[in-house]
């Protein structure tokens, strides 16, 4: 089951994110996701600055993704699938949900930012119809430069 997360679900969103991003802890530039607190996710869900999806099976959270709706479409981030649940189509299902939500909101674009150092994520999004449209170096919240690509899918 995929559903929108409420602020009370922030710990579930956080759990999925930490489980999924743990593999990047030893990267040259560790993901800033590993430093995020449940309270910051809870606050952003409460104040509406972002929304989140949860993928649950038998009430167990296996995936999450956070997103923002703006004039141009839906920007998603922190797409997370717990390692033991990978390969089951969870990421694909959550992205399909986001695309349908975008259409319901009158939006025609879904987009994200992906680290260039994680080609398997770029390949996943490309296999789902996303295209790279820009390369950028961004400074992450830890103060480190990170080479990224912006990927989008017109729907």
PyMOL commands that set and color helices and strands:
alter all, ss='L'
color gray80, all
select helices_A, chain A and resi 7-24+32-35+38-47+83-85+90-104+119-127
alter helices_A, ss='H'
color red, helices_A
select strands_A, chain A and resi 2-4+51-57+60-70+73-81+109-115+131-139+145-154
alter strands_A, ss='S'
color yellow, strands_A
deselect
rebuild
show_as cartoon
